[in-house]
Amino acid sequence: MSTPTQKPGWRAFPHGNILDAATSREFKTGAWATEVPVWHPEKCIHCLNCWIFCPDDCWEVKDQKILGVSLEYCKGCGICVRECLAKPDKAITMHAKDEA
């Protein structure tokens, strides 16, 4: 009868991606999106939430101001719309890719 081998515990696993920044700028994934964000600069309060929460780093920022969105990198998740603080109307809306 064989004895079971002990498997490593959770402490033995390496920490995930803490040394390297996200790699989204290395891969143009915008072709995946079916919907894309459309930025409305006249409504934007430059809270930067779209930039902070974007998992694809597709928002362009300079001097703490939003300049626009790069659709080459956007996968169309819509997190930016959900996190936008501009009230009462959002400064970002999602549209079908062929309409944007």
HELIX and SHEET records of a PDB file:
HELIX    1   1 TRP A   10  ALA A   12  5                                   3    
HELIX    2   2 SER A   24  GLU A   26  5                                   3    
HELIX    3   3 GLY A   30  TRP A   32  5                                   3    
HELIX    4   4 ASN A   49  PHE A   53  1                                   5    
HELIX    5   5 ILE A   79  GLU A   83  1                                   5    
SHEET    1   A 2 GLU A  35  TRP A  39  0                                        
SHEET    2   A 2 ILE A  92  ALA A  96 -1                                        
SHEET    1   B 2 TRP A  59  LYS A  62  0                                        
SHEET    2   B 2 LYS A  65  VAL A  69 -1                                        
END                                                                             
